[in-house]
Amino acid sequence: MESEENLVKTCIEAGAYKAFVISTGKIPFDESFRSYCEANSCGNYGKNYACPPNVGGSKELIKKAKSYKKALVFQTVTQIEDSFDFEGMKEAALKHSNIADTINKDIKKQSDNYLQLTAGKCSVCEVCALIENKPCKFPDKAISSLEAYCMNVSILAELCHMKYINGKNTVTYFGAFLFS
Ligand code: SF4
């Protein structure tokens, strides 16, 4: 894997607002976060293979995350018109996903042993195969969220010298690549 400096540079060049490499030992994991997924305010609980409960138990996922030594954490920040600008929010999510894809292409050239995490559900397929009661179509490409892995992203942001919220009428998304 490239130097931490170069990994951060890769994220910024891809369009991320900020990026930071942190030791996974410092990531704040909190098993109680699973209850937020269970509350299903996003509507994806039990509807996506990369989301709880299908993605796995909290202990199991925390153990898996900790099996990697470091995490390249990045954030994207997008201006929207106001808190009712749903089109702008959709565009912000698409922008985040495109930036994550660009970073992923670079990481993939350096290692095949890493774990990519994103914001929200896996959106590799337009409709997750779970909805159709079929097996995951791309198990090697499926991406889970930082929250599904029980990461406290607001504290993680502080540890990575980032703001969790970046001002009025902005949308901030986080992503990460865990590697050894
Ligand atoms: S790759 Fe497709 S089928 Fe698999 S978790 Fe993602 S959206 Fe669902």
Residues whose N, C-alpha, C, O or C-beta is under 5 A from the ligand:
A	BS01	SF4	Y49 A50 C122 S123 V124 C125 C128 A129 C136 K137 F138 A142
